[in-house]
Amino acid sequence: MKLCRVMGTVVATAKHPVYEGRKLLVVQPVDEQGREQGHSFLAVDRVQAGEGDLVLVNSEGNGARQLIPIERLPIRSLILGIVDQVDIGR
Amino acid sequence: MYLGRVMGTVVAQQKYEGLEGVKLLVVQPLNHRYEPTGDPIVAADTVRAGPGELVYLTHAREAALALDPSFVPVDASIIGIVDSMDTKKR
């Protein structure tokens, strides 16, 4: 899973029917210090995350298919947790 | 899933079976600041997107799952047309 910062929301009317009623957020991968790393991408929210939250994102389709029992699910990335704290030992 | 801008269309007469009738578009992947995040790709369109539109895509196995019938040989599918993106100043 990736540590990401929620950057905002995406609104779409024309979309695949599986995305109806699902909140789609822009997430930016960050390192353990919160520094941006790599490119932002989109993830479906499962934990009521909001802009600015540090979140855990699973971006591998099998995980999504286990959580959303829909046959032929074209969702790869899911937000699965809101991070309270990251501790890095020395 | 990630954002992209539709740049144009691709026409191919000889295609692998299952790809007949699938509209192919050239898409420039973008981050949430509309900056390119790599080279343009060709994606299957499932939402009748057109040149210039901001869209979102899914890739790998999930791209095939977005199409009907399933398991057509594609590695990227356009699955939504973005109406608006609210990322404030991030």
N, CA and C atoms of all chains as a GROMACS GRO file, in nm:
protein
  540
    1MET      N    1   0.084  -0.120   0.000
    1MET     CA    2   0.000   0.000   0.000
    1MET      C    3   0.087   0.124   0.000
    2LYS      N    4   0.029   0.232  -0.042
    2LYS     CA    5   0.104   0.358  -0.051
    2LYS      C    6   0.050   0.459   0.048
    3LEU      N    7   0.143   0.539   0.099
    3LEU     CA    8   0.108   0.651   0.184
    3LEU      C    9   0.083   0.769   0.090
    4CYS      N   10  -0.036   0.830   0.099
    4CYS     CA   11  -0.069   0.938   0.006
    4CYS      C   12  -0.138   1.052   0.077
    5ARG      N   13  -0.131   1.170   0.016
    5ARG     CA   14  -0.204   1.288   0.065
    5ARG      C   15  -0.320   1.310  -0.030
    6VAL      N   16  -0.439   1.333   0.026
    6VAL     CA   17  -0.555   1.362  -0.059
    6VAL      C   18  -0.546   1.506  -0.107
    7MET      N   19  -0.545   1.524  -0.240
    7MET     CA   20  -0.529   1.656  -0.298
    7MET      C   21  -0.662   1.718  -0.339
    8GLY      N   22  -0.765   1.639  -0.355
    8GLY     CA   23  -0.893   1.697  -0.396
    8GLY      C   24  -0.987   1.593  -0.451
    9THR      N   25  -1.096   1.642  -0.506
    9THR     CA   26  -1.201   1.554  -0.556
    9THR      C   27  -1.215   1.567  -0.708
   10VAL      N   28  -1.267   1.462  -0.768
   10VAL     CA   29  -1.294   1.461  -0.911
   10VAL      C   30  -1.442   1.433  -0.931
   11VAL      N   31  -1.507   1.516  -1.013
   11VAL     CA   32  -1.649   1.497  -1.043
   11VAL      C   33  -1.663   1.462  -1.190
   12ALA      N   34  -1.739   1.356  -1.218
   12ALA     CA   35  -1.762   1.314  -1.356
   12ALA      C   36  -1.906   1.269  -1.371
   13THR      N   37  -1.971   1.312  -1.478
   13THR     CA   38  -2.107   1.267  -1.506
   13THR      C   39  -2.104   1.145  -1.597
   14ALA      N   40  -2.032   1.158  -1.707
   14ALA     CA   41  -2.018   1.044  -1.799
   14ALA      C   42  -1.909   0.954  -1.745
   15LYS      N   43  -1.948   0.834  -1.700
   15LYS     CA   44  -1.847   0.744  -1.643
   15LYS      C   45  -1.897   0.601  -1.650
   16HIS      N   46  -1.807   0.509  -1.625
   16HIS     CA   47  -1.842   0.368  -1.621
   16HIS      C   48  -1.945   0.348  -1.509
   17PRO      N   49  -2.050   0.267  -1.532
   17PRO     CA   50  -2.158   0.254  -1.433
   17PRO      C   51  -2.110   0.209  -1.295
   18VAL      N   52  -2.001   0.136  -1.288
   18VAL     CA   53  -1.950   0.090  -1.158
   18VAL      C   54  -1.907   0.209  -1.070
   19TYR      N   55  -1.875   0.321  -1.133
   19TYR     CA   56  -1.829   0.439  -1.058
   19TYR      C   57  -1.944   0.526  -1.008
   20GLU      N   58  -2.068   0.492  -1.045
   20GLU     CA   59  -2.184   0.568  -0.997
   20GLU      C   60  -2.188   0.567  -0.844
   21GLY      N   61  -2.200   0.685  -0.784
   21GLY     CA   62  -2.215   0.694  -0.640
   21GLY      C   63  -2.089   0.669  -0.560
   22ARG      N   64  -1.975   0.658  -0.627
   22ARG     CA   65  -1.850   0.636  -0.554
   22ARG      C   66  -1.767   0.764  -0.554
   23LYS      N   67  -1.710   0.797  -0.439
   23LYS     CA   68  -1.631   0.919  -0.429
   23LYS      C   69  -1.491   0.893  -0.484
   24LEU      N   70  -1.453   0.978  -0.580
   24LEU     CA   71  -1.323   0.963  -0.646
   24LEU      C   72  -1.234   1.079  -0.602
   25LEU      N   73  -1.117   1.047  -0.547
   25LEU     CA   74  -1.027   1.150  -0.496
   25LEU      C   75  -0.894   1.146  -0.569
   26VAL      N   76  -0.830   1.262  -0.577
   26VAL     CA   77  -0.694   1.271  -0.630
   26VAL      C   78  -0.599   1.250  -0.513
   27VAL      N   79  -0.507   1.155  -0.525
   27VAL     CA   80  -0.410   1.132  -0.418
   27VAL      C   81  -0.268   1.148  -0.472
   28GLN      N   82  -0.183   1.204  -0.387
   28GLN     CA   83  -0.043   1.225  -0.422
   28GLN      C   84   0.044   1.137  -0.331
   29PRO      N   85   0.117   1.041  -0.388
   29PRO     CA   86   0.206   0.960  -0.303
   29PRO      C   87   0.308   1.050  -0.231
   30VAL      N   88   0.333   1.018  -0.104
   30VAL     CA   89   0.431   1.094  -0.027
   30VAL      C   90   0.524   0.995   0.044
   31ASP      N   91   0.642   1.045   0.085
   31ASP     CA   92   0.732   0.959   0.162
   31ASP      C   93   0.697   0.969   0.311
   32GLU      N   94   0.778   0.906   0.397
   32GLU     CA   95   0.744   0.902   0.539
   32GLU      C   96   0.750   1.040   0.605
   33GLN      N   97   0.815   1.136   0.537
   33GLN     CA   98   0.822   1.272   0.590
   33GLN      C   99   0.710   1.360   0.533
   34GLY      N  100   0.631   1.304   0.444
   34GLY     CA  101   0.523   1.382   0.384
   34GLY      C  102   0.563   1.454   0.256
   35ARG      N  103   0.685   1.426   0.208
   35ARG     CA  104   0.730   1.489   0.083
   35ARG      C  105   0.671   1.418  -0.038
   36GLU      N  106   0.630   1.496  -0.137
   36GLU     CA  107   0.571   1.437  -0.257
   36GLU      C  108   0.670   1.345  -0.328
   37GLN      N  109   0.616   1.234  -0.377
   37GLN     CA  110   0.700   1.134  -0.443
   37GLN      C  111   0.622   1.076  -0.560
   38GLY      N  112   0.670   1.097  -0.680
   38GLY     CA  113   0.601   1.040  -0.795
   38GLY      C  114   0.478   1.120  -0.834
   39HIS      N  115   0.395   1.057  -0.919
   39HIS     CA  116   0.282   1.128  -0.979
   39HIS      C  117   0.152   1.100  -0.905
   40SER      N  118   0.066   1.202  -0.902
   40SER     CA  119  -0.065   1.183  -0.839
   40SER      C  120  -0.150   1.090  -0.926
   41PHE      N  121  -0.248   1.026  -0.862
   41PHE     CA  122  -0.340   0.940  -0.934
   41PHE      C  123  -0.476   0.945  -0.866
   42LEU      N  124  -0.570   0.867  -0.912
   42LEU     CA  125  -0.706   0.872  -0.859
   42LEU      C  126  -0.737   0.743  -0.783
   43ALA      N  127  -0.816   0.757  -0.678
   43ALA     CA  128  -0.854   0.641  -0.599
   43ALA      C  129  -0.997   0.658  -0.550
   44VAL      N  130  -1.068   0.545  -0.540
   44VAL     CA  131  -1.204   0.545  -0.486
   44VAL      C  132  -1.194   0.543  -0.334
   45ASP      N  133  -1.270   0.630  -0.269
   45ASP     CA  134  -1.263   0.645  -0.124
   45ASP      C  135  -1.357   0.545  -0.056
   46ARG      N  136  -1.304   0.473   0.045
   46ARG     CA  137  -1.386   0.380   0.122
   46ARG      C  138  -1.392   0.418   0.270
   47VAL      N  139  -1.327   0.528   0.307
   47VAL     CA  140  -1.317   0.559   0.450
   47VAL      C  141  -1.354   0.704   0.483
   48GLN      N  142  -1.428   0.768   0.395
   48GLN     CA  143  -1.471   0.907   0.417
   48GLN      C  144  -1.352   1.000   0.437
   49ALA      N  145  -1.250   0.985   0.355
   49ALA     CA  146  -1.134   1.073   0.362
   49ALA      C  147  -1.169   1.208   0.299
   50GLY      N  148  -1.090   1.310   0.333
   50GLY     CA  149  -1.114   1.443   0.278
   50GLY      C  150  -0.983   1.507   0.237
   51GLU      N  151  -0.993   1.621   0.170
   51GLU     CA  152  -0.875   1.690   0.121
   51GLU      C  153  -0.780   1.720   0.236
   52GLY      N  154  -0.651   1.691   0.212
   52GLY     CA  155  -0.550   1.717   0.314
   52GLY      C  156  -0.518   1.596   0.400
   53ASP      N  157  -0.606   1.496   0.403
   53ASP     CA  158  -0.583   1.378   0.486
   53ASP      C  159  -0.466   1.296   0.432
   54LEU      N  160  -0.390   1.237   0.526
   54LEU     CA  161  -0.289   1.138   0.490
   54LEU      C  162  -0.359   1.002   0.492
   55VAL      N  163  -0.350   0.930   0.381
   55VAL     CA  164  -0.429   0.807   0.369
   55VAL      C  165  -0.344   0.689   0.322
   56LEU      N  166  -0.400   0.571   0.339
   56LEU     CA  167  -0.340   0.448   0.287
   56LEU      C  168  -0.415   0.410   0.161
   57VAL      N  169  -0.342   0.386   0.054
   57VAL     CA  170  -0.406   0.352  -0.073
   57VAL      C  171  -0.353   0.219  -0.124
   58ASN      N  172  -0.447   0.130  -0.155
   58ASN     CA  173  -0.412   0.005  -0.220
   58ASN      C  174  -0.434   0.025  -0.369
   59SER      N  175  -0.328   0.017  -0.449
   59SER     CA  176  -0.349   0.037  -0.592
   59SER      C  177  -0.314  -0.089  -0.669
   60GLU      N  178  -0.384  -0.192  -0.635
   60GLU     CA  179  -0.366  -0.322  -0.702
   60GLU      C  180  -0.506  -0.381  -0.711
   61GLY      N  181  -0.547  -0.413  -0.832
   61GLY     CA  182  -0.688  -0.445  -0.856
   61GLY      C  183  -0.747  -0.560  -0.779
   62ASN      N  184  -0.665  -0.661  -0.744
   62ASN     CA  185  -0.720  -0.776  -0.673
   62ASN      C  186  -0.777  -0.738  -0.537
   63GLY      N  187  -0.709  -0.647  -0.470
   63GLY     CA  188  -0.758  -0.600  -0.341
   63GLY      C  189  -0.893  -0.534  -0.355
   64ALA      N  190  -0.908  -0.453  -0.460
   64ALA     CA  191  -1.034  -0.385  -0.484
   64ALA      C  192  -1.145  -0.487  -0.513
   65ARG      N  193  -1.112  -0.589  -0.589
   65ARG     CA  194  -1.215  -0.689  -0.624
   65ARG      C  195  -1.259  -0.770  -0.503
   66GLN      N  196  -1.169  -0.787  -0.405
   66GLN     CA  197  -1.209  -0.858  -0.284
   66GLN      C  198  -1.304  -0.775  -0.200
   67LEU      N  199  -1.284  -0.643  -0.202
   67LEU     CA  200  -1.366  -0.557  -0.117
   67LEU      C  201  -1.499  -0.520  -0.182
   68ILE      N  202  -1.501  -0.508  -0.312
   68ILE     CA  203  -1.623  -0.471  -0.383
   68ILE      C  204  -1.664  -0.591  -0.468
   69PRO      N  205  -1.759  -0.669  -0.421
   69PRO     CA  206  -1.791  -0.794  -0.490
   69PRO      C  207  -1.876  -0.774  -0.614
   70ILE      N  208  -1.817  -0.708  -0.713
   70ILE     CA  209  -1.884  -0.689  -0.841
   70ILE      C  210  -1.801  -0.760  -0.946
   71GLU      N  211  -1.867  -0.837  -1.028
   71GLU     CA  212  -1.795  -0.907  -1.133
   71GLU      C  213  -1.741  -0.803  -1.232
   72ARG      N  214  -1.622  -0.821  -1.281
   72ARG     CA  215  -1.562  -0.730  -1.378
   72ARG      C  216  -1.556  -0.587  -1.327
   73LEU      N  217  -1.486  -0.568  -1.220
   73LEU     CA  218  -1.475  -0.438  -1.154
   73LEU      C  219  -1.355  -0.360  -1.209
   74PRO      N  220  -1.379  -0.249  -1.281
   74PRO     CA  221  -1.264  -0.176  -1.338
   74PRO      C  222  -1.208  -0.071  -1.243
   75ILE      N  223  -1.193  -0.107  -1.115
   75ILE     CA  224  -1.136  -0.016  -1.015
   75ILE      C  225  -1.006  -0.078  -0.967
   76ARG      N  226  -0.899   0.002  -0.968
   76ARG     CA  227  -0.768  -0.046  -0.926
   76ARG      C  228  -0.727   0.007  -0.789
   77SER      N  229  -0.762   0.135  -0.763
   77SER     CA  230  -0.708   0.200  -0.644
   77SER      C  231  -0.818   0.233  -0.545
   78LEU      N  232  -0.797   0.193  -0.419
   78LEU     CA  233  -0.893   0.220  -0.313
   78LEU      C  234  -0.823   0.286  -0.196
   79ILE      N  235  -0.889   0.386  -0.137
   79ILE     CA  236  -0.838   0.445  -0.014
   79ILE      C  237  -0.894   0.363   0.102
   80LEU      N  238  -0.806   0.304   0.182
   80LEU     CA  239  -0.848   0.205   0.280
   80LEU      C  240  -0.826   0.248   0.424
   81GLY      N  241  -0.762   0.363   0.445
   81GLY     CA  242  -0.738   0.405   0.583
   81GLY      C  243  -0.696   0.550   0.588
   82ILE      N  244  -0.729   0.616   0.700
   82ILE     CA  245  -0.681   0.752   0.725
   82ILE      C  246  -0.571   0.741   0.830
   83VAL      N  247  -0.452   0.789   0.796
   83VAL     CA  248  -0.336   0.772   0.882
   83VAL      C  249  -0.336   0.878   0.991
   84ASP      N  250  -0.323   0.833   1.118
   84ASP     CA  251  -0.314   0.927   1.229
   84ASP      C  252  -0.170   0.968   1.252
   85GLN      N  253  -0.079   0.873   1.240
   85GLN     CA  254   0.059   0.899   1.279
   85GLN      C  255   0.152   0.803   1.209
   86VAL      N  256   0.269   0.851   1.173
   86VAL     CA  257   0.373   0.763   1.119
   86VAL      C  258   0.497   0.779   1.208
   87ASP      N  259   0.543   0.670   1.266
   87ASP     CA  260   0.664   0.673   1.348
   87ASP      C  261   0.776   0.603   1.275
   88ILE      N  262   0.890   0.670   1.259
   88ILE     CA  263   1.006   0.607   1.196
   88ILE      C  264   1.116   0.599   1.301
   89GLY      N  265   1.156   0.477   1.334
   89GLY     CA  266   1.263   0.461   1.433
   89GLY      C  267   1.397   0.501   1.376
   90ARG      N  268   1.492   0.533   1.464
   90ARG     CA  269   1.624   0.574   1.416
   90ARG      C  270   1.713   0.453   1.397
   91MET      N  271  -0.598   0.426  -1.117
   91MET     CA  272  -0.665   0.518  -1.209
   91MET      C  273  -0.588   0.650  -1.214
   92TYR      N  274  -0.594   0.719  -1.324
   92TYR     CA  275  -0.522   0.845  -1.337
   92TYR      C  276  -0.590   0.935  -1.439
   93LEU      N  277  -0.548   1.062  -1.439
   93LEU     CA  278  -0.607   1.162  -1.528
   93LEU      C  279  -0.534   1.164  -1.662
   94GLY      N  280  -0.604   1.212  -1.764
   94GLY     CA  281  -0.540   1.228  -1.894
   94GLY      C  282  -0.618   1.325  -1.982
   95ARG      N  283  -0.551   1.374  -2.083
   95ARG     CA  284  -0.615   1.464  -2.180
   95ARG      C  285  -0.618   1.393  -2.314
   96VAL      N  286  -0.738   1.387  -2.376
   96VAL     CA  287  -0.750   1.321  -2.506
   96VAL      C  288  -0.687   1.410  -2.612
   97MET      N  289  -0.594   1.352  -2.689
   97MET     CA  290  -0.524   1.429  -2.791
   97MET      C  291  -0.578   1.400  -2.931
   98GLY      N  292  -0.630   1.281  -2.954
   98GLY     CA  293  -0.678   1.249  -3.087
   98GLY      C  294  -0.723   1.105  -3.096
   99THR      N  295  -0.748   1.064  -3.219
   99THR     CA  296  -0.801   0.929  -3.239
   99THR      C  297  -0.701   0.841  -3.314
  100VAL      N  298  -0.719   0.712  -3.299
  100VAL     CA  299  -0.638   0.615  -3.372
  100VAL      C  300  -0.733   0.527  -3.452
  101VAL      N  301  -0.704   0.507  -3.579
  101VAL     CA  302  -0.785   0.419  -3.661
  101VAL      C  303  -0.700   0.300  -3.703
  102ALA      N  304  -0.751   0.181  -3.678
  102ALA     CA  305  -0.680   0.060  -3.720
  102ALA      C  306  -0.782  -0.035  -3.780
  103GLN      N  307  -0.757  -0.076  -3.905
  103GLN     CA  308  -0.854  -0.165  -3.968
  103GLN      C  309  -0.833  -0.309  -3.926
  104GLN      N  310  -0.708  -0.348  -3.921
  104GLN     CA  311  -0.677  -0.485  -3.881
  104GLN      C  312  -0.655  -0.485  -3.731
  105LYS      N  313  -0.747  -0.548  -3.661
  105LYS     CA  314  -0.733  -0.552  -3.516
  105LYS      C  315  -0.756  -0.693  -3.466
  106TYR      N  316  -0.704  -0.721  -3.349
  106TYR     CA  317  -0.725  -0.850  -3.287
  106TYR      C  318  -0.874  -0.869  -3.261
  107GLU      N  319  -0.920  -0.995  -3.268
  107GLU     CA  320  -1.063  -1.018  -3.247
  107GLU      C  321  -1.103  -0.972  -3.106
  108GLY      N  322  -1.220  -0.912  -3.097
  108GLY     CA  323  -1.264  -0.855  -2.970
  108GLY      C  324  -1.245  -0.705  -2.968
  109LEU      N  325  -1.157  -0.656  -3.054
  109LEU     CA  326  -1.134  -0.512  -3.057
  109LEU      C  327  -1.216  -0.442  -3.164
  110GLU      N  328  -1.296  -0.518  -3.240
  110GLU     CA  329  -1.379  -0.453  -3.341
  110GLU      C  330  -1.477  -0.359  -3.272
  111GLY      N  331  -1.491  -0.238  -3.326
  111GLY     CA  332  -1.586  -0.144  -3.269
  111GLY      C  333  -1.538  -0.073  -3.144
  112VAL      N  334  -1.418  -0.105  -3.098
  112VAL     CA  335  -1.363  -0.034  -2.982
  112VAL      C  336  -1.294   0.092  -3.030
  113LYS      N  337  -1.339   0.207  -2.977
  113LYS     CA  338  -1.278   0.334  -3.018
  113LYS      C  339  -1.146   0.354  -2.945
  114LEU      N  340  -1.044   0.386  -3.021
  114LEU     CA  341  -0.911   0.405  -2.962
  114LEU      C  342  -0.872   0.552  -2.967
  115LEU      N  343  -0.827   0.605  -2.855
  115LEU     CA  344  -0.788   0.746  -2.847
  115LEU      C  345  -0.645   0.759  -2.796
  116VAL      N  346  -0.578   0.862  -2.843
  116VAL     CA  347  -0.445   0.895  -2.791
  116VAL      C  348  -0.465   0.986  -2.671
  117VAL      N  349  -0.406   0.949  -2.559
  117VAL     CA  350  -0.425   1.022  -2.434
  117VAL      C  351  -0.290   1.058  -2.373
  118GLN      N  352  -0.279   1.182  -2.328
  118GLN     CA  353  -0.160   1.224  -2.254
  118GLN      C  354  -0.190   1.213  -2.104
  119PRO      N  355  -0.126   1.121  -2.034
  119PRO     CA  356  -0.148   1.112  -1.888
  119PRO      C  357  -0.103   1.240  -1.818
  120LEU      N  358  -0.182   1.283  -1.718
  120LEU     CA  359  -0.155   1.408  -1.646
  120LEU      C  360  -0.162   1.384  -1.496
  121ASN      N  361  -0.097   1.475  -1.419
  121ASN     CA  362  -0.120   1.474  -1.275
  121ASN      C  363  -0.230   1.577  -1.245
  122HIS      N  364  -0.257   1.601  -1.117
  122HIS     CA  365  -0.368   1.690  -1.083
  122HIS      C  366  -0.335   1.837  -1.109
  123ARG      N  367  -0.210   1.865  -1.143
  123ARG     CA  368  -0.175   2.003  -1.182
  123ARG      C  369  -0.171   2.016  -1.334
  124TYR      N  370  -0.227   1.918  -1.400
  124TYR     CA  371  -0.234   1.914  -1.548
  124TYR      C  372  -0.096   1.906  -1.613
  125GLU      N  373   0.003   1.857  -1.538
  125GLU     CA  374   0.136   1.839  -1.594
  125GLU      C  375   0.149   1.697  -1.649
  126PRO      N  376   0.211   1.681  -1.768
  126PRO     CA  377   0.228   1.547  -1.825
  126PRO      C  378   0.308   1.458  -1.731
  127THR      N  379   0.269   1.332  -1.722
  127THR     CA  380   0.342   1.239  -1.634
  127THR      C  381   0.400   1.124  -1.714
  128GLY      N  382   0.438   1.150  -1.835
  128GLY     CA  383   0.497   1.044  -1.916
  128GLY      C  384   0.454   1.062  -2.061
  129ASP      N  385   0.477   0.958  -2.139
  129ASP     CA  386   0.447   0.964  -2.282
  129ASP      C  387   0.300   0.936  -2.309
  130PRO      N  388   0.249   0.990  -2.422
  130PRO     CA  389   0.110   0.961  -2.459
  130PRO      C  390   0.089   0.810  -2.480
  131ILE      N  391  -0.033   0.767  -2.452
  131ILE     CA  392  -0.067   0.626  -2.468
  131ILE      C  393  -0.193   0.616  -2.554
  132VAL      N  394  -0.221   0.496  -2.600
  132VAL     CA  395  -0.346   0.469  -2.670
  132VAL      C  396  -0.437   0.393  -2.575
  133ALA      N  397  -0.561   0.444  -2.561
  133ALA     CA  398  -0.656   0.383  -2.467
  133ALA      C  399  -0.787   0.354  -2.536
  134ALA      N  400  -0.855   0.249  -2.490
  134ALA     CA  401  -0.989   0.217  -2.539
  134ALA      C  402  -1.087   0.311  -2.470
  135ASP      N  403  -1.184   0.361  -2.546
  135ASP     CA  404  -1.280   0.457  -2.492
  135ASP      C  405  -1.411   0.387  -2.459
  136THR      N  406  -1.460   0.404  -2.335
  136THR     CA  407  -1.588   0.345  -2.297
  136THR      C  408  -1.693   0.451  -2.268
  137VAL      N  409  -1.658   0.579  -2.279
  137VAL     CA  410  -1.751   0.685  -2.237
  137VAL      C  411  -1.773   0.791  -2.346
  138ARG      N  412  -1.737   0.761  -2.470
  138ARG     CA  413  -1.754   0.853  -2.582
  138ARG      C  414  -1.684   0.986  -2.557
  139ALA      N  415  -1.560   0.978  -2.519
  139ALA     CA  416  -1.480   1.099  -2.498
  139ALA      C  417  -1.434   1.152  -2.633
  140GLY      N  418  -1.397   1.280  -2.635
  140GLY     CA  419  -1.350   1.342  -2.759
  140GLY      C  420  -1.222   1.419  -2.736
  141PRO      N  421  -1.156   1.458  -2.846
  141PRO     CA  422  -1.030   1.531  -2.835
  141PRO      C  423  -1.044   1.656  -2.748
  142GLY      N  424  -0.945   1.681  -2.664
  142GLY     CA  425  -0.943   1.797  -2.578
  142GLY      C  426  -1.002   1.773  -2.441
  143GLU      N  427  -1.077   1.664  -2.425
  143GLU     CA  428  -1.144   1.644  -2.298
  143GLU      C  429  -1.049   1.587  -2.191
  144LEU      N  430  -1.076   1.630  -2.066
  144LEU     CA  431  -1.004   1.575  -1.951
  144LEU      C  432  -1.080   1.449  -1.908
  145VAL      N  433  -1.008   1.339  -1.900
  145VAL     CA  434  -1.072   1.210  -1.871
  145VAL      C  435  -0.996   1.140  -1.759
  146TYR      N  436  -1.054   1.029  -1.710
  146TYR     CA  437  -0.972   0.942  -1.626
  146TYR      C  438  -0.975   0.800  -1.681
  147LEU      N  439  -0.867   0.730  -1.651
  147LEU     CA  440  -0.844   0.599  -1.711
  147LEU      C  441  -0.814   0.496  -1.604
  148THR      N  442  -0.832   0.372  -1.641
  148THR     CA  443  -0.783   0.263  -1.559
  148THR      C  444  -0.693   0.180  -1.648
  149HIS      N  445  -0.597   0.109  -1.588
  149HIS     CA  446  -0.502   0.037  -1.670
  149HIS      C  447  -0.487  -0.108  -1.626
  150ALA      N  448  -0.405  -0.180  -1.696
  150ALA     CA  449  -0.377  -0.322  -1.671
  150ALA      C  450  -0.505  -0.405  -1.683
  151ARG      N  451  -0.519  -0.506  -1.598
  151ARG     CA  452  -0.632  -0.597  -1.608
  151ARG      C  453  -0.766  -0.523  -1.598
  152GLU      N  454  -0.769  -0.418  -1.517
  152GLU     CA  455  -0.893  -0.343  -1.496
  152GLU      C  456  -0.937  -0.271  -1.624
  153ALA      N  457  -0.844  -0.244  -1.713
  153ALA     CA  458  -0.881  -0.182  -1.841
  153ALA      C  459  -0.964  -0.279  -1.924
  154ALA      N  460  -0.925  -0.405  -1.923
  154ALA     CA  461  -1.001  -0.507  -1.996
  154ALA      C  462  -1.136  -0.529  -1.931
  155LEU      N  463  -1.141  -0.521  -1.799
  155LEU     CA  464  -1.267  -0.543  -1.728
  155LEU      C  465  -1.368  -0.431  -1.756
  156ALA      N  466  -1.320  -0.315  -1.799
  156ALA     CA  467  -1.410  -0.203  -1.827
  156ALA      C  468  -1.483  -0.222  -1.959
  157LEU      N  469  -1.434  -0.312  -2.041
  157LEU     CA  470  -1.493  -0.329  -2.174
  157LEU      C  471  -1.585  -0.450  -2.179
  158ASP      N  472  -1.674  -0.448  -2.275
  158ASP     CA  473  -1.768  -0.556  -2.294
  158ASP      C  474  -1.748  -0.613  -2.435
  159PRO      N  475  -1.718  -0.736  -2.459
  159PRO     CA  476  -1.700  -0.840  -2.358
  159PRO      C  477  -1.565  -0.829  -2.288
  160SER      N  478  -1.555  -0.895  -2.179
  160SER     CA  479  -1.434  -0.884  -2.099
  160SER      C  480  -1.316  -0.952  -2.168
  161PHE      N  481  -1.200  -0.920  -2.122
  161PHE     CA  482  -1.076  -0.978  -2.168
  161PHE      C  483  -1.045  -0.956  -2.315
  162VAL      N  484  -1.079  -0.834  -2.359
  162VAL     CA  485  -1.025  -0.788  -2.484
  162VAL      C  486  -0.882  -0.743  -2.452
  163PRO      N  487  -0.792  -0.755  -2.550
  163PRO     CA  488  -0.653  -0.724  -2.519
  163PRO      C  489  -0.621  -0.574  -2.520
  164VAL      N  490  -0.659  -0.503  -2.415
  164VAL     CA  491  -0.621  -0.362  -2.401
  164VAL      C  492  -0.553  -0.344  -2.266
  165ASP      N  493  -0.468  -0.241  -2.256
  165ASP     CA  494  -0.401  -0.216  -2.128
  165ASP      C  495  -0.435  -0.080  -2.069
  166ALA      N  496  -0.524  -0.005  -2.136
  166ALA     CA  497  -0.570   0.122  -2.077
  166ALA      C  498  -0.709   0.151  -2.132
  167SER      N  499  -0.800   0.193  -2.044
  167SER     CA  500  -0.936   0.228  -2.086
  167SER      C  501  -0.977   0.359  -2.024
  168ILE      N  502  -1.044   0.442  -2.105
  168ILE     CA  503  -1.101   0.566  -2.054
  168ILE      C  504  -1.235   0.530  -1.991
  169ILE      N  505  -1.253   0.565  -1.862
  169ILE     CA  506  -1.374   0.522  -1.793
  169ILE      C  507  -1.453   0.640  -1.736
  170GLY      N  508  -1.408   0.764  -1.759
  170GLY     CA  509  -1.487   0.878  -1.711
  170GLY      C  510  -1.442   1.006  -1.778
  171ILE      N  511  -1.537   1.100  -1.795
  171ILE     CA  512  -1.504   1.233  -1.845
  171ILE      C  513  -1.516   1.328  -1.727
  172VAL      N  514  -1.408   1.398  -1.697
  172VAL     CA  515  -1.405   1.483  -1.578
  172VAL      C  516  -1.482   1.613  -1.604
  173ASP      N  517  -1.584   1.639  -1.520
  173ASP     CA  518  -1.658   1.766  -1.527
  173ASP      C  519  -1.581   1.874  -1.452
  174SER      N  520  -1.536   1.839  -1.332
  174SER     CA  521  -1.462   1.936  -1.252
  174SER      C  522  -1.370   1.863  -1.156
  175MET      N  523  -1.264   1.934  -1.120
  175MET     CA  524  -1.169   1.879  -1.025
  175MET      C  525  -1.144   1.989  -0.923
  176ASP      N  526  -1.168   1.959  -0.795
  176ASP     CA  527  -1.149   2.058  -0.690
  176ASP      C  528  -1.026   2.020  -0.611
  177THR      N  529  -0.914   2.088  -0.640
  177THR     CA  530  -0.791   2.058  -0.566
  177THR      C  531  -0.737   2.184  -0.499
  178LYS      N  532  -0.818   2.287  -0.492
  178LYS     CA  533  -0.778   2.414  -0.431
  178LYS      C  534  -0.636   2.452  -0.474
  179LYS      N  535  -0.545   2.469  -0.377
  179LYS     CA  536  -0.412   2.516  -0.418
  179LYS      C  537  -0.308   2.407  -0.409
  180ARG      N  538  -0.350   2.282  -0.398
  180ARG     CA  539  -0.253   2.174  -0.377
  180ARG      C  540  -0.182   2.135  -0.505
   0.00000   0.00000   0.00000
